[in-house]
Amino acid sequence: MPGAPAEEPIRVGGEVQPPKKLKDVRPEYPVTARSARVEGTVILEAVIDSRGMVADVRVLKSIPLLDEAAVEAVKQWRYQATMLNGEAVAILMTVTVNFGLEKA
């Protein structure tokens, strides 16, 4: 395969601490989900590259009307680079995105 080998992400846990989030973007509540009064938590698995950018996201626990909004928000999050043995590394971590309708 041409080019540099892809960074193999390291799972957060043990000595690998979750990185500090530098930029948080709240998801936009989809109109169809709001009108259907759908609430809940979407659980995602995210690969954070060695620069702290979200490189890949996949849904682990789905709420179909909310998944896309959750993924789009998480793709915009930015983290402090995770250091391991003095070197920035890619990590794999689980993130949750909560959706709740405000009580009127």
KETIVEX-992178 format. One record per residue (C-alpha): residue number from 1; residue in three letters; z, y, x. Coordinates in pm, whole numbers. Layout:
REM residues N
<r nr="NUM" rest="ALA" zz="Z" yy="Y" xx="X"/>
...
REM end
This chain:
REM residues 104
<r nr="1" rest="MET" zz="0" yy="0" xx="0"/>
<r nr="2" rest="PRO" zz="-100" yy="336" xx="157"/>
<r nr="3" rest="GLY" zz="148" yy="621" xx="205"/>
<r nr="4" rest="ALA" zz="519" yy="624" xx="268"/>
<r nr="5" rest="PRO" zz="735" yy="361" xx="102"/>
<r nr="6" rest="ALA" zz="913" yy="479" xx="-211"/>
<r nr="7" rest="GLU" zz="1280" yy="565" xx="-182"/>
<r nr="8" rest="GLU" zz="1486" yy="280" xx="-321"/>
<r nr="9" rest="PRO" zz="1761" yy="445" xx="-527"/>
<r nr="10" rest="ILE" zz="2124" yy="346" xx="-476"/>
<r nr="11" rest="ARG" zz="2336" yy="291" xx="-789"/>
<r nr="12" rest="VAL" zz="2628" yy="529" xx="-835"/>
<r nr="13" rest="GLY" zz="2960" yy="348" xx="-801"/>
<r nr="14" rest="GLY" zz="3215" yy="254" xx="-536"/>
<r nr="15" rest="GLU" zz="3168" yy="487" xx="-242"/>
<r nr="16" rest="VAL" zz="2859" yy="649" xx="-396"/>
<r nr="17" rest="GLN" zz="2993" yy="928" xx="-615"/>
<r nr="18" rest="PRO" zz="2795" yy="1088" xx="-897"/>
<r nr="19" rest="PRO" zz="2629" yy="1406" xx="-775"/>
<r nr="20" rest="LYS" zz="2734" yy="1752" xx="-889"/>
<r nr="21" rest="LYS" zz="2504" yy="1888" xx="-1160"/>
<r nr="22" rest="LEU" zz="2366" yy="2229" xx="-1061"/>
<r nr="23" rest="LYS" zz="2141" yy="2293" xx="-1362"/>
<r nr="24" rest="ASP" zz="2211" yy="2170" xx="-1714"/>
<r nr="25" rest="VAL" zz="1952" yy="2199" xx="-1990"/>
<r nr="26" rest="ARG" zz="2064" yy="2125" xx="-2344"/>
<r nr="27" rest="PRO" zz="1820" yy="1925" xx="-2555"/>
<r nr="28" rest="GLU" zz="1641" yy="2089" xx="-2844"/>
<r nr="29" rest="TYR" zz="1752" yy="1920" xx="-3165"/>
<r nr="30" rest="PRO" zz="1432" yy="1785" xx="-3323"/>
<r nr="31" rest="VAL" zz="1367" yy="1934" xx="-3667"/>
<r nr="32" rest="THR" zz="1300" yy="1591" xx="-3819"/>
<r nr="33" rest="ALA" zz="1630" yy="1456" xx="-3682"/>
<r nr="34" rest="ARG" zz="1820" yy="1762" xx="-3804"/>
<r nr="35" rest="SER" zz="1673" yy="1740" xx="-4155"/>
<r nr="36" rest="ALA" zz="1747" yy="1365" xx="-4164"/>
<r nr="37" rest="ARG" zz="2105" yy="1447" xx="-4044"/>
<r nr="38" rest="VAL" zz="2070" yy="1208" xx="-3748"/>
<r nr="39" rest="GLU" zz="2348" yy="1237" xx="-3488"/>
<r nr="40" rest="GLY" zz="2461" yy="1025" xx="-3197"/>
<r nr="41" rest="THR" zz="2444" yy="956" xx="-2828"/>
<r nr="42" rest="VAL" zz="2132" yy="863" xx="-2633"/>
<r nr="43" rest="ILE" zz="2210" yy="678" xx="-2309"/>
<r nr="44" rest="LEU" zz="1961" yy="711" xx="-2026"/>
<r nr="45" rest="GLU" zz="1920" yy="576" xx="-1676"/>
<r nr="46" rest="ALA" zz="1800" yy="843" xx="-1433"/>
<r nr="47" rest="VAL" zz="1672" yy="828" xx="-1077"/>
<r nr="48" rest="ILE" zz="1781" yy="1136" xx="-884"/>
<r nr="49" rest="ASP" zz="1573" yy="1180" xx="-569"/>
<r nr="50" rest="SER" zz="1706" yy="1283" xx="-229"/>
<r nr="51" rest="ARG" zz="1645" yy="1651" xx="-316"/>
<r nr="52" rest="GLY" zz="1855" yy="1633" xx="-633"/>
<r nr="53" rest="MET" zz="1557" yy="1633" xx="-869"/>
<r nr="54" rest="VAL" zz="1531" yy="1393" xx="-1163"/>
<r nr="55" rest="ALA" zz="1244" yy="1166" xx="-1059"/>
<r nr="56" rest="ASP" zz="1247" yy="913" xx="-1343"/>
<r nr="57" rest="VAL" zz="1425" yy="859" xx="-1674"/>
<r nr="58" rest="ARG" zz="1434" yy="560" xx="-1906"/>
<r nr="59" rest="VAL" zz="1617" yy="504" xx="-2234"/>
<r nr="60" rest="LEU" zz="1895" yy="243" xx="-2237"/>
<r nr="61" rest="LYS" zz="2043" yy="315" xx="-2582"/>
<r nr="62" rest="SER" zz="1793" yy="457" xx="-2824"/>
<r nr="63" rest="ILE" zz="1815" yy="679" xx="-3129"/>
<r nr="64" rest="PRO" zz="1442" yy="701" xx="-3203"/>
<r nr="65" rest="LEU" zz="1442" yy="1053" xx="-3350"/>
<r nr="66" rest="LEU" zz="1642" yy="1188" xx="-3053"/>
<r nr="67" rest="ASP" zz="1509" yy="996" xx="-2750"/>
<r nr="68" rest="GLU" zz="1224" yy="1229" xx="-2653"/>
<r nr="69" rest="ALA" zz="1443" yy="1542" xx="-2673"/>
<r nr="70" rest="ALA" zz="1708" yy="1373" xx="-2456"/>
<r nr="71" rest="VAL" zz="1456" yy="1262" xx="-2193"/>
<r nr="72" rest="GLU" zz="1288" yy="1606" xx="-2180"/>
<r nr="73" rest="ALA" zz="1623" yy="1779" xx="-2128"/>
<r nr="74" rest="VAL" zz="1740" yy="1538" xx="-1855"/>
<r nr="75" rest="LYS" zz="1410" yy="1577" xx="-1665"/>
<r nr="76" rest="GLN" zz="1504" yy="1944" xx="-1619"/>
<r nr="77" rest="TRP" zz="1853" yy="1879" xx="-1482"/>
<r nr="78" rest="ARG" zz="1910" yy="1947" xx="-1112"/>
<r nr="79" rest="TYR" zz="2178" yy="1798" xx="-888"/>
<r nr="80" rest="GLN" zz="2327" yy="1854" xx="-548"/>
<r nr="81" rest="ALA" zz="2170" yy="1604" xx="-307"/>
<r nr="82" rest="THR" zz="2377" yy="1287" xx="-266"/>
<r nr="83" rest="MET" zz="2470" yy="1223" xx="94"/>
<r nr="84" rest="LEU" zz="2535" yy="877" xx="237"/>
<r nr="85" rest="ASN" zz="2611" yy="839" xx="608"/>
<r nr="86" rest="GLY" zz="2496" yy="1196" xx="664"/>
<r nr="87" rest="GLU" zz="2159" yy="1141" xx="500"/>
<r nr="88" rest="ALA" zz="2034" yy="1255" xx="159"/>
<r nr="89" rest="VAL" zz="1955" yy="952" xx="-58"/>
<r nr="90" rest="ALA" zz="1803" yy="878" xx="-398"/>
<r nr="91" rest="ILE" zz="2045" yy="746" xx="-657"/>
<r nr="92" rest="LEU" zz="2033" yy="565" xx="-989"/>
<r nr="93" rest="MET" zz="2283" yy="670" xx="-1253"/>
<r nr="94" rest="THR" zz="2354" yy="647" xx="-1623"/>
<r nr="95" rest="VAL" zz="2367" yy="972" xx="-1820"/>
<r nr="96" rest="THR" zz="2453" yy="1039" xx="-2183"/>
<r nr="97" rest="VAL" zz="2313" yy="1305" xx="-2412"/>
<r nr="98" rest="ASN" zz="2513" yy="1378" xx="-2726"/>
<r nr="99" rest="PHE" zz="2361" yy="1516" xx="-3043"/>
<r nr="100" rest="GLY" zz="2586" yy="1650" xx="-3315"/>
<r nr="101" rest="LEU" zz="2515" yy="1861" xx="-3618"/>
<r nr="102" rest="GLU" zz="2742" yy="2161" xx="-3648"/>
<r nr="103" rest="LYS" zz="2972" yy="2153" xx="-3945"/>
<r nr="104" rest="ALA" zz="2903" yy="2439" xx="-4184"/>
REM end
